[in-house]
Amino acid sequence: MLNDKAADIDEYISSFPAETRKLLEQLRATIRKAAPRAEETISYGMPAFRLHGVLVYFAGYARHIGFYPTGTGIAAFKAELSAYRHSKGAVQFPLDRPLPLALIRKMVQFKAREDEERFRSRKQ
């Protein structure tokens, strides 16, 4: 991650080389479409999208884009993520390959539904 003190996502993305910026903007646009009510923020020095809580984070690195849908987001799509390096709460998308935008969209939609359900159950 090149810019851990960015005030907003635009500033964060602007600190990266052109090719990385392009991928970060694609990721951002995909998240926005998948969760149109989510708000952009910077959390833990990374771009994040939140509804009632944080849905996903993402970050740029020298060789990959880190995408952080937390543990439930990774577990729900473990088979589809098998082609990528991933851990319990994160996945790495290499900079030299196209982003799996359809998969990212599904993951964000899953996290948005999960967030709404958690919010509704807390209100009851």
Secondary structure, 3 states (H helix, E strand, C coil): CCCCCCCCHHHHHHCCCHHHHHHHHHHHHHHHHHCCCCEEEEECCEEEEECCCEEEEEEECCCEEEEECHHHHHHHCCCCCCCCEECCCCEEEECCCCCCHHHHHHHHHHHHHHHHHHHHHHHC
